[in-house]
Amino acid sequence: METSRKLFIRALKGETLTRPPFWLMRQAGRYLPEYRETRAHAGSFLDLCFAPELAVEVTLQPLRRYGMDAAILFSDILVVPYALGQKLDYVEGEGPKLDPIRTAAGLGRLSTAAFHERLAPVYETVRRLSTAIPETTALIGFAGSPWTVACYMVEGGGSKEYAHVKSFAYGDPQGFSALIDQLVRVTADYLSAQIEAGAEAVQVFDSWAGVLPAPEFRKWVIEPTKRLVELLAARHPGVPVIGFPRGAGPMYREYAVETGVTALGLDTTVPPEWAAAELQSVLPVQGNLDPIMVVAGGDAMREAAIRILKGFSGGPFVFNLGHGVVQTTPPEHVGQLAALVKSWPDLSDA
Ligand SMILES: Cc1c2[nH]c(c1CCC(=O)O)Cc1[nH]c(c(CCC(=O)O)c1C)Cc1[nH]c(c(CCC(=O)O)c1C)Cc1[nH]c(c(C)c1CCC(=O)O)C2
């Protein structure tokens, strides 16, 4: 088999590389002045997600500065409920607001009739990116996991306790399954369309995987992810799927073994020494620098990054953060981090 010229793809195929590829979750965004500039011209955040020319531009912005080994499509996980007809607004300073669906009866409000039509601009962005990015850069498509997207659909936005979605899932598991099953199917279709448009790997963001007890984690995180991965593998064999069950803790191991994902995104709390032995021995891993280390910068950032680079140097690894870049991150700290990873393991010019 021909080896890819793209470090990111080689790592996901299981190769142990001397210098790991890197990209950063939420690498495009408000910490960059050029993003804020483009965003000001776009109107709403959803307008930006659905304007291919602008979405391509903001995807490329971090690559121009830092030369990441992968570009991630600029969009949002909540375009899926939007495409199913759920009302969605991004309220400045408050985050996303949806018209909540709290019971099985509310599922009648969802429809797949306009699904791909509403998401067509996203596919167009992927198509344009596949030729716009450098030859050695890989293109990542993404979606939220069924569980995490359901969290937003049921809560109507972010939440501290996730009480509504848990009450629905625990109190009416059959009704809640109808929502999860629909999300498995449409998410498979959505990711499949991104792959057909040129995405070379996909990441499934499960930001709220960590709020569930073990039995419910198996039922609402592992099982649906496994079905999603099976649907994708049947249509696109060999296209890597990165699963990111943030906060999974000890359940990371079961997720890694059971879901069939190609690679595993690790959150900030996962110790590299443990993960190298228990997870990286099974599949390639990605992560997991605390995004706040990049806000702090200096020796703290450098030492934390080196600990991670060393910890995962014995197996297939993609350097990343353990969660998304935050808005207060100084862009020059990202530059210093990029220089460090790119010069690894020779630190003389970092
Ligand atoms: C839970 C979640 C969402 N969206 C996403 C997740 C999973 C990862 C995570 O846990 O952070 C994923 C996401 N959102 C965005 C991307 C773009 C690609 C990237 O650069 O990584 C990706 C991969 C853009 C965005 N998505 C959002 C912005 C900010 C919007 C703006 O510019 O005003 C961006 C750049 C809005 C958004 N979108 C979402 C929230 C909670 C918010 C508000 C919080 C915030 O503003 O940071 C839902």
The ligand as an SDF file (V2000), in Angstrom:
LIG
                    3D

 48 52  0  0  0  0  0  0  0  0999 V2000
  -20.0870   21.5150   21.8810 C   0  0  0  0  0  0  0  0  0  0  0  0
  -19.6150   22.0060   20.5100 C   0  0  0  0  0  0  0  0  0  0  0  0
  -20.2130   23.0780   19.7510 C   0  0  0  0  0  0  0  0  0  0  0  0
  -19.4840   23.1630   18.5920 N   0  0  0  0  0  0  0  0  0  0  0  0
  -18.4630   22.2490   18.5770 C   0  0  0  0  0  0  0  0  0  0  0  0
  -18.5490   21.4840   19.7590 C   0  0  0  0  0  0  0  0  0  0  0  0
  -17.6820   20.2970   20.0970 C   0  0  0  0  0  0  0  0  0  0  0  0
  -16.3640   20.7110   20.6790 C   0  0  0  0  0  0  0  0  0  0  0  0
  -16.4700   21.3890   22.0150 C   0  0  0  0  0  0  0  0  0  0  0  0
  -16.8830   20.7480   22.9900 O   0  0  0  0  0  0  0  0  0  0  0  0
  -16.1000   22.5850   22.0690 O   0  0  0  0  0  0  0  0  0  0  0  0
  -17.4950   21.9770   17.5030 C   0  0  0  0  0  0  0  0  0  0  0  0
  -16.9940   23.1080   16.7020 C   0  0  0  0  0  0  0  0  0  0  0  0
  -17.4040   24.4170   16.6800 N   0  0  0  0  0  0  0  0  0  0  0  0
  -16.6580   25.1200   15.7770 C   0  0  0  0  0  0  0  0  0  0  0  0
  -15.7690   24.2220   15.1410 C   0  0  0  0  0  0  0  0  0  0  0  0
  -14.9110   24.6700   13.9750 C   0  0  0  0  0  0  0  0  0  0  0  0
  -13.7360   24.0100   13.5870 C   0  0  0  0  0  0  0  0  0  0  0  0
  -12.5240   24.2150   14.4720 C   0  0  0  0  0  0  0  0  0  0  0  0
  -11.7600   25.2010   14.2560 O   0  0  0  0  0  0  0  0  0  0  0  0
  -12.2460   23.3380   15.3320 O   0  0  0  0  0  0  0  0  0  0  0  0
  -15.9540   22.9560   15.7340 C   0  0  0  0  0  0  0  0  0  0  0  0
  -15.2230   21.6670   15.4650 C   0  0  0  0  0  0  0  0  0  0  0  0
  -16.7700   26.5470   15.4710 C   0  0  0  0  0  0  0  0  0  0  0  0
  -17.4330   27.4650   16.4300 C   0  0  0  0  0  0  0  0  0  0  0  0
  -18.6070   27.2510   17.1190 N   0  0  0  0  0  0  0  0  0  0  0  0
  -18.9340   28.3710   17.8460 C   0  0  0  0  0  0  0  0  0  0  0  0
  -17.9490   29.3700   17.6040 C   0  0  0  0  0  0  0  0  0  0  0  0
  -17.9770   30.7810   18.1610 C   0  0  0  0  0  0  0  0  0  0  0  0
  -19.0000   31.5760   17.3810 C   0  0  0  0  0  0  0  0  0  0  0  0
  -18.6090   33.0070   17.1100 C   0  0  0  0  0  0  0  0  0  0  0  0
  -17.6680   33.2530   16.3110 O   0  0  0  0  0  0  0  0  0  0  0  0
  -19.2610   33.8890   17.6590 O   0  0  0  0  0  0  0  0  0  0  0  0
  -17.0090   28.8110   16.7220 C   0  0  0  0  0  0  0  0  0  0  0  0
  -15.8010   29.4690   16.1340 C   0  0  0  0  0  0  0  0  0  0  0  0
  -20.1870   28.5260   18.6730 C   0  0  0  0  0  0  0  0  0  0  0  0
  -20.5540   27.3910   19.5370 C   0  0  0  0  0  0  0  0  0  0  0  0
  -20.8140   26.1400   19.1180 N   0  0  0  0  0  0  0  0  0  0  0  0
  -21.0940   25.3150   20.2010 C   0  0  0  0  0  0  0  0  0  0  0  0
  -21.0240   26.1040   21.3730 C   0  0  0  0  0  0  0  0  0  0  0  0
  -21.2340   25.5910   22.7830 C   0  0  0  0  0  0  0  0  0  0  0  0
  -20.6960   27.4020   20.9570 C   0  0  0  0  0  0  0  0  0  0  0  0
  -20.6110   28.6310   21.8390 C   0  0  0  0  0  0  0  0  0  0  0  0
  -19.3570   28.6510   22.6350 C   0  0  0  0  0  0  0  0  0  0  0  0
  -18.3170   29.5040   21.9400 C   0  0  0  0  0  0  0  0  0  0  0  0
  -18.6990   30.5610   21.4470 O   0  0  0  0  0  0  0  0  0  0  0  0
  -17.1390   29.1150   21.9610 O   0  0  0  0  0  0  0  0  0  0  0  0
  -21.4160   23.8820   20.1050 C   0  0  0  0  0  0  0  0  0  0  0  0
  1  2  1  0
  2  3  2  0
  2  6  1  0
  3  4  1  0
  3 48  1  0
  4  5  1  0
  5  6  2  0
  5 12  1  0
  6  7  1  0
  7  8  1  0
  8  9  1  0
  9 10  2  0
  9 11  1  0
 12 13  1  0
 13 14  1  0
 13 22  2  0
 14 15  1  0
 15 16  2  0
 15 24  1  0
 16 17  1  0
 16 22  1  0
 17 18  1  0
 18 19  1  0
 19 20  2  0
 19 21  1  0
 22 23  1  0
 24 25  1  0
 25 26  1  0
 25 34  2  0
 26 27  1  0
 27 28  2  0
 27 36  1  0
 28 29  1  0
 28 34  1  0
 29 30  1  0
 30 31  1  0
 31 32  2  0
 31 33  1  0
 34 35  1  0
 36 37  1  0
 37 38  1  0
 37 42  2  0
 38 39  1  0
 39 40  2  0
 39 48  1  0
 40 41  1  0
 40 42  1  0
 42 43  1  0
 43 44  1  0
 44 45  1  0
 45 46  2  0
 45 47  1  0
M  END
$$$$
